[in-house]
C-alpha cells in the first residue's frame, strides 16, 4: 500500500465504486459469534460498541474469513510513505520509508467510544490505547535533526510505548442487495499520548559505528523532538489501517449484525 495520496482524496475517488463493490461480492451470511448488535443512539459512552470494535481488531487480526483484500493487521505493511517535516529550529527533514512493517495494532484496547447521529450520518468516536508498537522500515533521510546534518539511507527501527489516539469515523447507511450496509465516508485520527520512543537508524554516517551510536543516543535522549518527525508517519498509518479495514468490513457485514437499529 502506498500513502502518497491524502486519505480524504482516496474517499472521494472510491465513493462512486462503493455500491458496485458491495453488489459484486458476497456478504457475510451469518453474524460473527463475537459481535453483539449495539444501539446507535447519541451517547457519550457506548460499552457495547467499545467491545465490538476491540473484537474486530483482535479476532480478525490475520484478515477476514471469506473476504479478500483485507490483509494482516499484525504485521501491517505499507509499501512507501513520504513525509517532509519542518519544526524550527530542531527539525527540517524529508524522509522516505519503504517496506514499512508495524506490529502491535491487533492488541488495541478501546478505552471509550461515543456515537452521534446528525442529518442521516453517524459518527463513531473511540479512544484507542496501544501498549507497544514496533516499526521497521527501509529509510532515506535528508536534512537536519537536532544538531545533525544528515543525508543517509538504511534501516529504521522504533519502539513506541503507551500510545493513545482518538478516532472519528463517519458513516452513512446504504441499501444494497436488499440489506443495509454502512458506507464509511471519513476517518480521522489524533494522537494524544505517547510515553516513550526508542529508535535506531543504521548507516547514518556511511558505516561509522561510533558516530551512528552517538546519533542514536542523541535521538533517544530527545525522543519528543523525534516524535515531531514520526507523528505524521503514525497518523497516516493509523488513518490508512482504519480506512482500509472499516470500509471493507462494513460493506461485507450487513449493518444489522453490528447495529440493533437496522435489525
N, C-alpha and C positions, 0 to 999 in steps of 0.2 A: 504494500500500500504506500502511495506517495502522498505527501502532505504539503505540496507547494500551494494548493488551492484552498482558500479560506472555506471553513465548514459551511458558512451561510450560503456560499455560491454553489456548493455541492447540493444543498437542499433545493435551490432554485432550478438547477439543471435536472435533478432527478424527480421532482414532484410530478411532472406530467406522466412519468412512467409508472407511478405507484400503482394505479388501478390495474394496469395491464400486468404488472408483476404479480399481484395477488391472484388475478384470474388465471395466470399461466402456471401457477404452482399449486400443488395440493396442500390444503391447510391441515393443521393437526386435528385429527378426528376425535380424540378424547383428551380431556383436560389432564395435565400432569398431576401426579399424586401429591406433589409438594406445593401446589398452588391452591390457595383458598380465595374465592372471589371476594373482593372488597367493595365497599360503598365509596363512590367518587363524589362525596359531598365536600363543601367548603370546610376545611378543618386545619387547625394548627398542629395537630398531632394525629397521625393515622397509623396505628400499630400494625394493622393488617397489611397495609401497603408496604411498610417497613420490612416485614417478614417476607413478603413476596419478592421484593427487589433483591434482598440478600440471597434468597433461594435461587433466583435466576443466575446470579453471579456464581454461586457455588456448585449447583447441580449441573449446569451446562458450561462449566469452565473449559471443557475439551471440545465444545461445539454443541449443536442442537441436533438430536437424533431425527433423521428424516428431512433435515433442511440443509441444502447445500449453500455454501457461501458464507457461513458463519464459522470462522476458524477458532483456533485455540485462544483462550484468554490468558493462559499461563503455559508457555510464554506468549505475549502479544508482540507481533512483529510489524515493524514499519520499514519499508524499503528505503525511503530517502526523506530527509527533512532538512530544510534550510532556514536559518534564522540570522538576523542582523540585530545586534543589541548594543545600545549606547546609553550608559548610565554614568555621566561625568561625575567625578574625574577618574573613577576606578575601572570602568569597562567601556571599551569601544571595539567591538569584535564582530566578525562574521564567522559563522560555523556551518558546516555541512555534515550531517550524520547519515550514514548508510548502514543498512542491515541492523537496525536498532532492535534489540530484544528487551522486553520489560517483563519481569517476574514479580508476582505478588498480588496481582489485581483480583484474582479469584478469592482472596481472603478478605475482601472488603466487608466491613461491618457498617450497617446503616444505623446511625445513631438516632435519626429522627426523619420523618417525612411529613409533607404537607400537601394539601390538594386545594385547588382553586378553580372555579368554573366562571368563565366570562365570555359572553357572546358566542356560545356554542363551542368554545375551545377550552380544553382542560390543561392546566399547568400543574405538573408534579414537581415538588421540590424535595430534595433529600440531602442529608448531611452524611458524608462518607468518611470513614476512618480506615486508614491502611497502616498496619503496624510497621511493615518494612517493604520497601520497593527496591529492586535491583535492576539497574540499567546497564547494558553493554552495547557498544556500537563502534564501528569504524568512524573516525572523525577527521575533518580538515578544519583548521582554525587559522585565522589571520587577524591580527590586531593587537590590542594590549589589554591585559587583565592585571589589575593592581599595578605593580611596578614593572611588569614583564612585557616586553615586546615579543610577540610570538608569530611564527609562520611555520606550522608543523602539521603532520598527519600521522595518525597512529590509532591506538585502541583506547577508547574511553570506557571506564567502569565507574559506577556510582552506586552507593547505598544511601537510601533516604529513610529516616526513622520518624514514625508517628506523623504521617501526612494526613491532613484533613482538608476536604474541599466541599463546597456546596454545588449542587447541580439543579438547574432549572430545565425541565423538559416539557415542551408544549406539544399537544397532540389534539387531533380532531377526528371524530367518528366518521367513517366512510363505509358505505354499503358495497359489498362485492359477494357474488355467489349466494345472494340471499341472506348473508350474515353481515354483522357489523364488525369492522376491524378498526384499530386505532392507527391513523396516519401521523407519524411524528413530523412536525413542521419546523421545530427549532430545538437546539440543545446548547446550553452554555454552562461552563464550569468556572468556579472561582476558588483558588487555593487560599485557605485562611490560616493554616498552621503547618509548620514543619519544625521538628525538634533538632535535627542534625543531618548534615550531609557529609559523607566521606567519599572522596573522589580520587581517581588515579588516571593520569593520561600518560601513555607511553610515547617515546620518540619526540619529546618536546624540543630537544636541542641536538638533533642529529645523532642520538645514541650516547650522549654524555650523561652517564648514570648519576653522577654527583649533582649536576645541575638539575636533572629531572627530579631527583629525590627532594631537593631543596624547593623546587617549584611546587610540587605536590604538597609538601608540608605547608607552604605559604597558602595554597588554596584551601587546605583543610582548617588552618587556623583562622581563615577569613571566609568561612563557608557561606555566611549570609550574603557576602558580596557575590560569590559564585552563584548563589541561588537566583540572583537577578538575571544571570545568563540562562540558567536552567528553567526558570519559570515559564517562558513561552513554549519550551520543549514539552514540559509536563502538561501545560494547558491544552496544547494541540493534540498531544497523545490521548488525554482523557476525553476531549471532545470527539476525537476520531473513534476511540473504543466505544463510547456510548452511542454515537450516531450510528455506527455500523451495526451494533448488536440490537439496540432497541428498535431501530427502523425495520430490520429484518424479522426480529422475533414478533413484533406487534402486528406485522402483516401476515404472519404464519399462525398466530394464536387468535382465534375469534375472541372479541372483546369480552364475551360473557364468561370465558374461562378466568379472566383476571378481575373483571369488574361486575359486581352484582347488578349495577344499574342497567346492564344490557342483556340480562338473563331472559 
